[in-house]
Amino acid sequence: MAQDKAALAALINSNLPDNTTGQITPQKHREVSTQVMDSAVNTVETGAQSVAGLVDFTGGLQSGGADVITGAREVEVLRAASTAASQAPSAVGTPLQIEFGAAQVGIGVSLSVAGAITCTETGNYALRFKLQKGRTGASGTSILMSRILVNGSQVGISSAARMTSAEAIYIVESRVAASLTAGDVVTLQIIRDSAGANFGGLYSVASSHGWNLAPTALLVVSRIEGDV
């Protein structure tokens, strides 16, 4: 059975004395060898192996040849929200890039007034988007879709809201974790799908009680940090 280092040391001292001739028998040697085997982690074992207690890796940890982040945590590096009353495409089938308020510089990323998030420091990031999709004074069924792009190419799935009410508001959240290289640009688009009516966009909601504005679009960027 598996033993810790102290138990193995005691077994070795008991079964394999270093200054007594004739005291080491095949049985005692086998017992020590078996216990050492049971207590070791086999580097070529294909089955799951258990490691009890704390493990302190002084070097890098890899899985399948790739670095593994240990002690991973998300640290918020940028937060922004649009102050616009609405953000709406000009027509069916015409995408609109979403903005998130004033330009700002975060840690490892920057935001343009047009809503482009540029990576300024290579790393692992998590990006969260919150949209208030809706429409006003409309009839028929509207389909408003959104997607996330990195360097102009979509990543992940699209999100959709199907609206039949003239004054509908739907909260849609999307999140993507990505390894970004300095210079990469992340954007968010919405589009009125041609299968629906030519209505719909993002609409803010003001509070009648003095609360802060519920914005058309919210952005939170976090950096995923840890040791490799």
C-alpha positions, 0 to 999 in steps of 0.5 A: 500500500502507498506510504508517505516518506516518513513511513517509507524511511521507517520501513527501509531502516527496519528491513534494510539495515546498513551495518548488519550482515545477513539481516536482509532477506528476499522477503524484506527486500521485496516488501520495501520495493513493493511499498516504494512502487505503490507510493510512486507516481509512474510517469508513463501510467495511462490510468488515473493516479492519486496524489495525497497532500500538498504538491509543490511544483518547482518547475513548470507543469505540462499536460499533453505538452502544453503549459498548465496554469496553476493557481489561476485567477481572474483580475479585472483590467477594464470595465466600460459601459455605453452612455448612448440612449440606443445603438441600432443597425441602419437596416436589415442585414447591416451589421453594427459594431457596438461601442462601450463609451469613452476610450480608455486604457486598461492593464494589457488592453485598451478600448477605442471610442468605436468599441474596439478592444486592442490587446497591448500585452500578450496573455490569457483574457476573459471578456464579458459582454452584456447587451440590452436588446429591444425595440420601440414602436415596432410590429411583426417579429424582429430577430436581433443577433450578436457575435464576438470577433477577434481580428475580424473573424467570429469566435464562439456562437452567436446570440439571438433575441426574437421580439414580438412586443413593441416595447421589448427588452432582453438582457443578453450576456456573452463571455469568451476566454481567449489567449490574445497576442499583442495587437489582436483586436476584439469587437462585438457586432449586432445585426437585424436578421433578414428573417425578421422585421426591420426593427430592433437594437440596443436601448438604455433604460433610465431610472425614475428613482435616481439609480444609475443608467441601465446601459445599452452595452457593458464590457468587462475584461479580466486577465487570467493570471497564474503560474506556468 
